[in-house]
Amino acid sequence: MTTEKVQSISVVGAGQMGHQIAMLSALGGYETILQDMQESALKQAEEKLHAILDKWVQKGKLTEDAKLAAFGRLQFTADLEEAASKADLVIEAVVEKLDVKREVFSELEKFAPSHTIYATNSSTIVSSLLADVTNRPEKVVNMHFFFPPLVMDCVEVVMSEATSEETAQIVLEVCETINRTAVLLRKEISGFVANRILGAIQREAVYLYENGIADFKDIDKICRKALSHPIGPFELMDLSGIDVGYFVMQQRFNETGNPEDKPFACIEEKVKQGHLGRKTGKGWYEYQKISVRN
């Protein structure tokens, strides 16, 4: 398989990452299918994408013709077979739980052509933990986009020991085609680069908060004012989804057994309360209106 043959991309999972990754693909000229088991998720994804691109057109960032062309290349389906059977590249973007992702990859094997590459958008789970449920470990790779994908210009492409050089190069060229800067990592590590650095900041921020050193708002303020971070660590948790961070920490703890990797009590409490950040209207902060960032 060569990069010239990558004509169709399917994205599995229409959540806050998946729908934007799908639109990046469509904007890049690929025939794209966004798949999700829930029709309601697909409907919400389509509405959100129209809102984002309409605003782009209003701001002059995109022409009306380009918007219409992108939507013309984007299909929505609840049928995994339809999505997988037509794909040269499948990007999985489901919930950050290993068992769920392994089930998805196992299901893909029933429908995807032998040449199809599987990429996981996981922010922490390495692809080798998924590849063993497939018959193509050399075609499995991490393709980690950052939130929100339509804004953030970076993709961590992470190879396992089994990932072929050809697979890595194909994914790198796809990233270039969709106008995203890709960084290739040839050695796996849970969390990769960006999230390990962010995780270290978050752990220290929560430690300071839980031990009464400073209020979370003041910690955010110091990070913004003294360190020139665009947003503080607690604001970032709200933006990304507190549940997402919780699942990441839980997965790493399951892998390492290290008590330091266990989810923080205050994070677990917010997940149990359903206070997940911007998407629920309340997390560390309260939000009057949940808007689509673009």
Secondary structure as GFF3:
##gff-version 3
##sequence-region A 1 294
A	DSSP	three_ten_helix	3	5	.	.	.	ID=ss1
A	DSSP	beta_strand	8	12	.	.	.	ID=ss2
A	DSSP	alpha_helix	18	27	.	.	.	ID=ss3
A	DSSP	beta_strand	31	35	.	.	.	ID=ss4
A	DSSP	alpha_helix	39	59	.	.	.	ID=ss5
A	DSSP	alpha_helix	64	72	.	.	.	ID=ss6
A	DSSP	beta_strand	74	77	.	.	.	ID=ss7
A	DSSP	alpha_helix	80	85	.	.	.	ID=ss8
A	DSSP	beta_strand	89	92	.	.	.	ID=ss9
A	DSSP	alpha_helix	98	111	.	.	.	ID=ss10
A	DSSP	beta_strand	117	120	.	.	.	ID=ss11
A	DSSP	alpha_helix	128	131	.	.	.	ID=ss12
A	DSSP	three_ten_helix	137	139	.	.	.	ID=ss13
A	DSSP	beta_strand	140	145	.	.	.	ID=ss14
A	DSSP	beta_strand	155	158	.	.	.	ID=ss15
A	DSSP	alpha_helix	165	177	.	.	.	ID=ss16
A	DSSP	beta_strand	182	185	.	.	.	ID=ss17
A	DSSP	alpha_helix	194	210	.	.	.	ID=ss18
A	DSSP	alpha_helix	216	225	.	.	.	ID=ss19
A	DSSP	alpha_helix	233	240	.	.	.	ID=ss20
A	DSSP	alpha_helix	242	256	.	.	.	ID=ss21
A	DSSP	three_ten_helix	259	261	.	.	.	ID=ss22
A	DSSP	alpha_helix	265	273	.	.	.	ID=ss23
A	DSSP	three_ten_helix	278	280	.	.	.	ID=ss24
###
